[in-house]
Amino acid sequence: MDLGFYENTFNVDWFVSDSQILNWAISFMGGRGHRRVYGPDFLDYFTRNGSKAITHYFLGASEECVGALKDNLWKIEPGFKVVGARNGYFGHAEESQIVEDINRCRPDIVWVGLGTPKQQEWISRNKPLLRCKALLAVGFAFDVNAGTKKDAPKWLGPFGLTWLYRLVCEPRRLWKRYLVYNSVFLFRLAIQVCTGKPTPPPSPRVQPVSET
C-alpha cells in the first residue's frame, strides 16, 4: 500500500499506524516490518521507560483531562518532567500564542492529542515554527491515560475491533469517522488491489482509517 500521500498531505517525518486493520492492509499489499503502535500504550510505555531528563509539553483534550493526565503520569513516574500544557479547545487565531508558549517552555517533546486529522494538520502547519526535538500525534492517548474515557479491552486490538468498541461508546461523535471514512478507505484499497496502482491522494479533510 502506498502511504506516501500522508507525507505529501501532512508535513510529517514518520507515519506510524495505530490501526490493526491498516496494518493488515499494508501486509496484504506487500509491506514488511510494520507494527501497530497504539497511542495510549505508547504514552504509558514512554512514561515508564523514557529518559527522566526529557521534558514534555501536552497539547489537546479538555483542561480537566490534561490535569488528570499529568497527575496520573506523575504517579507512575514522579520524575516525569512536564514543562507546559494547553487544552485542545482553541481556534486558528490562537495558534501563534500556543507556538510562543511552547517555545518559551522549550520542551524536548510535544505530545499532540487533537484527534485525527486535526492533530496532523496542526503539526504540519506549526512544525517549522517550533523549537522542540519531536512532535508526537497520539490521539486518544490523553483520555485513556488520564482516565477520563475508557479504553477498549486489550483483546479487541489484535482482532481489529477497537474501533467498534469506541463507536458503541461515542456513536454521535465517531459514526462519521468509522462508517463513512473507513468505507472510503476500503473502497480505495479495493481499487488499488484490482489495478495495482495507488489511488490519488485524498483531501486533507478525509480521515484515514483509525482506531483513535
C-alpha positions as CSV (number, residue, x, y, z in Angstrom):
1,M,0.0,0.0,0.0
2,D,1.3,3.4,-0.9
3,L,1.3,5.6,2.2
4,G,3.5,8.3,0.7
5,F,0.5,10.6,0.2
6,Y,0.5,11.2,4.0
7,E,4.0,12.7,3.7
8,N,2.7,14.9,1.0
9,T,-0.5,15.9,2.6
10,F,1.0,16.4,6.1
11,N,4.5,17.7,6.9
12,V,5.5,14.5,8.9
13,D,8.7,12.6,9.0
14,W,7.3,9.2,10.0
15,F,3.7,7.9,9.7
16,V,3.0,5.0,12.1
17,S,-0.4,3.3,12.1
18,D,-2.2,2.7,15.4
19,S,-4.9,0.6,13.5
20,Q,-4.7,-3.2,13.2
21,I,-6.9,-3.1,10.1
22,L,-4.5,-0.7,8.4
23,N,-1.6,-3.0,9.3
24,W,-3.4,-5.9,7.7
25,A,-3.9,-3.9,4.6
26,I,-0.2,-2.9,4.5
27,S,0.9,-6.6,4.9
28,F,-1.7,-7.7,2.3
29,M,-0.1,-5.2,-0.2
30,G,3.4,-6.5,0.5
31,G,4.6,-4.2,3.2
32,R,7.1,-5.7,5.7
33,G,8.3,-4.8,9.2
34,H,5.2,-2.6,10.0
35,R,3.8,-3.0,13.5
36,R,0.8,-1.3,15.2
37,V,1.8,1.4,17.6
38,Y,-1.2,2.2,19.8
39,G,-1.1,5.8,21.1
40,P,-2.3,5.2,24.7
41,D,0.1,2.3,25.2
42,F,3.0,4.2,23.7
43,L,2.5,7.2,26.0
44,D,2.3,4.8,29.0
45,Y,5.4,2.9,27.9
46,F,7.4,6.2,27.3
47,T,6.5,7.4,30.8
48,R,7.8,4.3,32.4
49,N,10.8,3.7,30.2
50,G,11.9,7.1,28.7
51,S,14.8,9.1,30.0
52,K,14.0,11.2,33.0
53,A,15.9,14.1,31.6
54,I,13.4,14.5,28.7
55,T,11.0,17.4,29.1
56,H,7.4,17.3,27.8
57,Y,4.5,19.5,26.7
58,F,0.9,18.4,26.3
59,L,-1.5,19.9,23.8
60,G,-5.0,18.6,23.5
61,A,-8.2,17.3,25.2
62,S,-10.0,19.3,27.9
63,E,-8.5,21.2,30.8
64,E,-9.8,18.5,33.2
65,C,-8.3,15.8,31.1
66,V,-4.8,17.4,30.8
67,G,-4.7,18.0,34.6
68,A,-5.7,14.4,35.3
69,L,-3.2,13.2,32.7
70,K,-0.3,15.0,34.4
71,D,-1.3,13.7,37.8
72,N,-1.5,10.1,36.6
73,L,1.8,10.2,34.9
74,W,3.5,11.7,38.0
75,K,2.1,8.8,40.0
76,I,3.7,6.3,37.5
77,E,6.9,8.2,37.3
78,P,7.4,11.1,39.8
79,G,10.4,12.3,37.8
80,F,8.4,12.8,34.6
81,K,9.1,16.4,33.6
82,V,6.1,18.3,32.3
83,V,7.1,21.9,31.4
84,G,3.8,23.1,29.9
85,A,0.3,22.1,28.8
86,R,-2.6,23.5,26.9
87,N,-6.1,22.2,26.3
88,G,-7.3,21.5,22.7
89,Y,-10.1,24.0,22.6
90,F,-8.7,26.8,20.5
91,G,-9.2,28.5,17.2
92,H,-6.7,29.2,14.4
93,A,-6.2,32.7,15.6
94,E,-4.8,31.4,18.9
95,E,-2.2,29.1,17.3
96,S,0.6,31.8,17.3
97,Q,0.1,32.2,21.1
98,I,0.4,28.4,21.6
99,V,3.5,28.3,19.5
100,E,5.0,31.1,21.6
101,D,4.1,29.3,24.8
102,I,5.7,26.0,23.6
103,N,8.9,27.8,22.5
104,R,9.0,29.6,25.9
105,C,8.8,26.3,27.7
106,R,11.4,24.7,25.3
107,P,10.2,21.1,25.7
108,D,12.0,18.2,24.2
109,I,8.8,16.5,23.1
110,V,5.3,18.0,22.3
111,W,2.5,15.4,22.6
112,V,-0.4,16.4,20.4
113,G,-3.8,14.9,21.2
114,L,-6.2,16.8,19.0
115,G,-7.7,13.8,17.1
116,T,-7.3,12.8,13.5
117,P,-6.8,14.6,11.2
118,K,-6.7,17.9,13.2
119,Q,-3.5,16.9,15.1
120,Q,-1.7,16.1,11.9
121,E,-2.8,19.3,10.3
122,W,-1.7,21.3,13.3
123,I,1.7,19.7,13.3
124,S,2.1,20.2,9.6
125,R,1.4,24.0,9.9
126,N,3.4,24.7,13.0
127,K,6.3,22.2,12.9
128,P,8.7,24.7,11.2
129,L,8.0,27.3,13.9
130,L,8.5,25.2,17.0
131,R,11.8,24.8,18.9
132,C,11.4,21.2,20.1
133,K,13.0,17.9,19.2
134,A,9.9,15.9,18.4
135,L,6.1,16.3,17.9
136,L,4.1,13.1,18.5
137,A,0.4,12.8,17.4
138,V,-1.2,10.4,19.8
139,G,-4.9,11.0,19.5
140,F,-6.9,9.1,22.2
141,A,-3.9,8.7,24.4
142,F,-4.6,11.7,26.7
143,D,-8.1,10.5,27.6
144,V,-7.1,6.9,28.3
145,N,-4.0,7.7,30.4
146,A,-6.0,10.4,32.2
147,G,-8.8,8.0,33.0
148,T,-11.4,10.4,31.6
149,K,-12.5,7.8,29.0
150,K,-12.4,4.0,29.0
151,D,-10.2,2.2,26.5
152,A,-11.3,-0.9,24.6
153,P,-10.4,-4.2,26.2
154,K,-6.9,-5.3,25.1
155,W,-8.1,-8.5,23.4
156,L,-10.1,-6.5,20.8
157,G,-6.9,-4.9,19.4
158,P,-5.4,-7.9,17.7
159,F,-8.8,-8.6,16.1
160,G,-9.1,-5.1,14.7
161,L,-12.2,-4.3,16.7
162,T,-11.0,-1.4,18.9
163,W,-12.9,1.0,16.6
164,L,-16.2,-0.9,17.2
165,Y,-15.9,-0.5,21.0
166,R,-15.2,3.2,20.6
167,L,-18.1,3.6,18.2
168,V,-20.5,2.0,20.7
169,C,-19.2,4.3,23.4
170,E,-19.3,7.5,21.4
171,P,-21.7,7.0,18.4
172,R,-22.6,10.6,17.8
173,R,-19.0,11.8,17.7
174,L,-17.4,8.9,15.9
175,W,-20.0,7.5,13.5
176,K,-18.8,9.5,10.5
177,R,-15.2,8.7,11.1
178,Y,-15.7,4.9,11.3
179,L,-18.7,4.3,9.0
180,V,-18.0,6.9,6.3
181,Y,-14.3,7.5,6.2
182,N,-13.3,3.9,6.8
183,S,-15.7,2.9,3.9
184,V,-13.8,5.4,1.7
185,F,-10.5,3.7,2.8
186,L,-11.8,0.2,1.9
187,F,-13.1,1.5,-1.4
188,R,-9.7,3.0,-2.3
189,L,-7.9,-0.2,-1.1
190,A,-10.1,-2.3,-3.4
191,I,-9.3,-0.1,-6.3
192,Q,-5.6,-0.4,-5.6
193,V,-5.8,-4.2,-5.2
194,C,-7.7,-4.5,-8.6
195,T,-5.5,-2.1,-10.5
196,G,-2.1,-2.5,-8.8
197,K,-1.9,1.3,-8.7
198,P,-2.3,3.7,-5.7
199,T,-5.4,5.9,-5.8
200,P,-4.9,9.7,-5.9
201,P,-4.2,11.4,-2.6
202,P,-7.3,12.2,-0.6
203,S,-8.2,15.6,0.6
204,P,-6.6,16.6,3.9
205,R,-10.1,16.7,5.4
206,V,-10.6,13.0,4.7
207,Q,-9.5,10.9,7.7
208,P,-7.5,7.7,7.2
209,V,-8.7,4.5,8.9
210,S,-8.0,4.9,12.5
211,E,-8.8,3.4,15.9
212,T,-8.1,6.5,18.0
